[in-house]
Structures are given as C-alpha cells and as structure tokens.
Amino acid sequence: MKEIVLRADEKANGSLILVNRSHPLPASETGPACLLPVIQSYPDILLEAKAATLLGRLLDACGSGGQIVPVSGYRTHAYQETLYADSLKENGEDFTRQYVAWPGCSEHETGLAIDLGLADGEIDFIRPDFPNEGVCAVFRKLAAEYGFIERYKAGKERITGISPEEWHFRYVGCPHATVMVERNLCLEEYIDLLHTHIGPKNVLETTFKGQRFAVFWLPAENAYFSLPDEALYLSSGDNAGGFVVTVWESVR
C-alpha cells in the first residue's frame, strides 16, 4: 500500500477548482506554470498546457477547419481588472455584472477557460457568436469527451451568478465533464455533490470509454488516503475547502 498526503496549499490548484464571486482565487495565485497557444495561428491566446492540447484535439475532432476560433483564453489578474473597468465605462454596471467576472473571480485567470467564436465576420470580444448549430453544435456534442463543459448554461444563473454564455467553455477533465453533462450539473452543483462523497470508502462511481472510475472528496485539513502500490489516481483542489481524488478503479 502507498500513503498519499495532499498539500493544503494546493487546494486552489487543479482542473476542478471552483472560481466565482463566493470562491475567488487566492491573492497569491500566479496562474498556470505552463501555458500553450490553443491554435498556432493565435499565439497570444493561451491555456494551461493540458487544456490547450485537448482543446486542439477537440477542434480537430469536430472538423472545425478554422470555422471556430479562440477569442479569449488566459488573462492575468491585471488584465481582468482593466477589462472589468472598461466594460463598466462602455456597457454599464448591469451588463458588466452579467457578462464580465469580477477580478479575482474569473475562470480566465486559471488558464482553464476559453471563449470561442464562429469565424464569420467581426467577432464580439465579450459575447462572441457560438450558435447551437453547424460545427458549433458538433463541438458541443463532443466537448465532454475531451474534458470540456459549457460553463454558464441557461437555467443555472441563480447558481453560477453569470448569465448564459454559450461561447464560454471550461476544462474540468475526464470523467468529470461527462458526469456533469449526463446529470445536467454546473460546476457548483458537481462540487456540492462530491462534498457528499467523503473519503475513499464513499465514492461516486462512473465509467468513461469503458474504464471505471471512483471519485471522492477530502477536506484540506484531513487530505490523506491509502491506495495499492499499482493504483493510478489524480487529485485536484476544488478551491472550496478540499480536494477531489479520481482513481482508476480497475487498478485499485
């Protein structure tokens, strides 16, 4: 058996971190260690390395062929402050609160979120066109297989605090994205669900591409567990007091 201890100072890092007005990023957070362009022809639009790689594969899989373009990826905290202030001046408070996250509370500061647009004429930076038809519909259908969710869906505004944004996608990884889509859960609801599956003996079981997974949550102050030496697992902080652990069940 191997003993795994997760570091409390990592609880705001990982693909499942929750970022909203109630769960801001720590002031000390400096962004991903490694950023990559989503598409080489857009070298200034970056994502966390794994998210960028999988988004590229997703765009290839849906046959985008340049029809879908990245509009906004990773943003520094300073850039988000400028964007918010500029939107207040240009669009007013009501619009800004609906469509622009408060600095420190923006998923774009994690490097895990991307705004996409249909390459058809001039693209609106704040609200790019990403309709539920054509290649964009194919992208949506395949997104969860590559670990992406449509983050702010209609009907979830009371929970997310953000108006529907059909152009905003968030990398959460697999199998989590498929569970959220199958159960119609936004990230806030999924994290709440996982908080009821505490410890390695009380797991959420799911399958993805024929592989069985066990998912459970641990509080940051008690984040240790044991697994067989050959077991494979991933952990992510949730920025909500603990860690989500994902174990490949067939090797437990």
N, C-alpha and C positions, 0 to 999 in steps of 0.2 A: 504494500500500500504506500501511496505517496501523500504527504500532507501539504496542502496548498493554503497559503495565507495571503490574502489580498490586502494591499496597502491602502489605508484610509485616505491618503492624499491623492489617490487615483479615482475617487468616487465621482469626479466630474469629467472623466475621460472615457472614451469608448463610443461605439456606434449607436448605443441605445440611450445616450444622455438626453434627458428631457430639458428643453430650453423654452421658457415662456416668461411672462411677467411674474409669475409666482416662483419660478425656478431660474433665476438669472445665472449666467456663468460667473464663477469666482473672478474677482478683480485681478487675481494673479494669473489667470489663464491667458496664454500667449498664442493659442492656435495650434494647428497640427504641426508635427515635426517635419513631415514630408508632404508637399503639395505638388500636384501634377496638372498640366493642362487637360481639360476634358477632350478637346479636339485640337490637333496641332495647328490648325489654321486660326485658332482663337487662343494664342499663347498667354494672354493676360487673364483668362477666365480659368480659375484653378479650383480643384477639390482635393480633399485628403486622398492620398495615393490609391488606396484600395477602392474607394468610392469612384474615383476618376476612371480607374481601369475597368470596373464593372459597368459604369455608365457607357463607356466606349463600346463595350461588348453588346450592351442593350441596344444602343443606336444601330449597330451593325445588324443585330438580330431582327429589328423591326423594319429594316430596309430603308432607313432614313434617307440615305443618299444626299445629305445636305439639306433636306427639307426641314429638319428640326435643328435649330441652332441654340447654343448656350447663350444666355443673356446675362446672368449674374450668378457667380459662384461664391468663393470665399471672400469675405470682407473683413478688414481689420476693424477693431472697435472704433478707431478714429474715423474711418470711412463711414461706418454706420451712424455715428453722431452727425457727420456732415449731411448724409442722405436724409436723416430724420429732420434736421433743421431746415434743409432746403425744401422738403416736402411740406412742412408747416407753412412756409412762406408762399409756396406756389399753389398748394392744393387745400390748405386749411386743416384744422385740427381733426374734424370728423373723418375726412378721407385718410389722413395720415395714420390715425389710430386703427383704422380698419385694415390698411394695406402695408404699413411700414412698421416693423417691430421696433420697440424701444431699444436704444443702445444697451448692449449687455444682455439683452433678452432675444437676440436674433439668432436663428439657426445658421444664418450665413456666417456668423463668426466662428462656427465649429468646423467649417470646411466640409460638412456633410450634406449641405442643402444646395440645390441648383434650381434656378429659374430657366425655363426653356420656352422658346417661341417658334412659331411657324415662320419659316423664311419666305414671307410673302409681303414685300413692300417694307414700309417703315415699321420698326418694332418699338412698341411702348416699353420703356425700361421697367416701370413699376408694374404694369399689368399687360404683359405680352400675350398675344393671341395663341391659345393652345386648345383648339376645339376638340370635342369628343367625336371626331370623325376622321376618316382617312388614316394617314400614317400616325397621327397623334393618338387615335383610338387603338391602333396596334401597339404603340408604345405603352399605353396604359395597361393593356391586357397582359403584356409580357413583363411589366416593371417588377412585380413581386418576385418573379423567378430570379431576378438579379439583385434582390435585396432593397428595392426602392418602393416607397409608398407615396401616394398623393397626400400630402401632409394636411392640408386645410380643405376638407370637403364640406359641401353643403349639408346642413343639419347638425354640424358639430361646433358651430360658432360659440355656443354658450360654454363649451368645454375648453376650446382652444383659445378663445378670445380674439380670433382672427376671422375675417370674412373669407368666404370660399376663394381659393386661389388655385385654379385648375392648372396653372403653369408651374407651381412650386412642388418639387419632389425632394424627398429626404431619404438618404441611405440609412437603413437600420440593420441590414444584413439578413441572412437566411439562417433559420427558417422563420424568423420573426415577421418579416414582411408578409409571407403567405398566411400566417395565423391572423394577422391584423385584417387582411383583405377578406379572408373566409368568415371572420366574426364581425366584420364591419366596425372595427375598433380604431379610433385615432390613437396616437402615441400616448396621450394622457391616460386613456382608458386601459391600454395594454399594460402600462407600468402599474396602474392600480390593480389590475388582475394579477400580475406577477407578485405583487406585495402580499397576496394571499397564499402564495406557494413558497413558504419559507423553509429553507434548508433542503439538503439533498434527499430527504425521505418524503418530501411533499412536493412532487414535481408536476409541471404541466408537460404532458406527453404529446408529441406531434410527429408527423413524418414529412419529409421533403425529398422528392426524387428517389423514393424507395428507401431512404435512410431514416432510422428512428432517432429522435432527439428527446432529451429530458432537459427541461428548463426550470430553474428555481432562482429564488432571490435570497440574498443575505444582507442583514444590516451592516453598515460600515464598522460598527464597534464590535462585531462578532463575526467577521468575514473570514472564516477558515472552514475547511472541509477536507475529507479524505476520498481518494479515488484509487482504483487499482493502478499499478505502475504503467500498464499499457493503455490506459484510458486517455482519450483526447477531449479537450474542453477549450472553451473560450470564455472570457469574462469581460464585462463592460460595466463601468459605473453607470448609474442612472441619474445622477445629479438630483436625486430625491431621497438621499439618505442611505444608499446601499449599492449593491452590485447584482447584476443579472449574470448567472452562470449557465452556459449551454454545454451539455455533454452529449457526445455521440454515443447513444445507448448500446449499439451493437458491440462496442469495445469496452463496456463497463465491466 
